[in-house]
Each structure stands twice: as C-alpha cells, then as structure tokens.
C-alpha cells in the first residue's frame, strides 16, 4: 500500500475512538482532520464518519457501528 493510504488508515483508527484527536492531513500535511457523522438511511445501527481536512478538503469515509461512536 502507498504511504498516504497507511496514513489515512492510521488517522481513521485514531478518529474512530476519539473524534477530538488532533490528526494532521495525510494528503497535504498542513490541515487538521475534522469529523462529521451522518446516520445511514435505512441502516439505523450504522453511521458514516466523514474524515475531512480543514485545509485541502480531501476526505475519506469510515462506515461503522453506531455504538462505536465516541460521542
């Protein structure tokens, strides 16, 4: 896997458990990643966790069980 892919996986693992963690963007290396959770329509036990850079706008989505949400 590419280095950036590993960095996104590491970031997702950190932010899965602590949405307030300070994580630098794997793409630009400048911005901080922010988290936005959305319920998945017709799948009430799951959420999509959007992990978004506040500088470059790159993002990834982690689908996870709602009960794993740290908030």
N, C-alpha and C positions, 0 to 999 in steps of 0.2 A: 504494500500500500504506500501511497505517497505520504510525505511528511505532513502536509496540510490535512490529509484525511485522518491521520493519527491524532493531530491536534484537535480536530473537530470532535473526534470520539472522546478524547480526554475532557474537553470542555463540556460535552453533553453529560458525561458521568459526574462531573462536579456539580453542574447545574441541575441535574436530576434530583439531587439530595439537598441542595442549598441554592435557591434561586437568587439569593443576595450575594453570592460569592463574586469577587472581582476577578473576571477572566478576560484576558486580552484576546482580541480577534485573531484567529488563525490565518485569516486572509491578508489583512493589512498590517497587523501588528501594532496598530495605533489605538483603535477604538476599544471600548469595553463591550462585552456581550450583555444584552438585556434579555429578559424572558417575558413572554406573553403566552398565557394558557388559554386554550379555547376548547369548549366541550365539543365532542364529536356527535353530530346529529344522528339519531337512531342507534347510538352506541354509548349509553349513559355511564358505563363503567370505565370509559377511556377518555383521555384528553390528548390534544396535540399541543406540545410545548414548542413554541417558536423561539429559537435562539437567534437573536438579531444583533448585528454590530451597529452601534450608535454612530459610527463614523462612515464606514463604506457601504453599509446597508446589506452586506452579504448575510445570508441566514441559512439555517437548517431546521428541520422539524423532527422532533422526537415524539412518537406516539407511545403513550404509557398508561398504565392503570391509574385511575383517578386516586385510589388510595395511596399511591406512591408520592402524591403531590405533597411538598413540604409546607404548603400554606393551608 
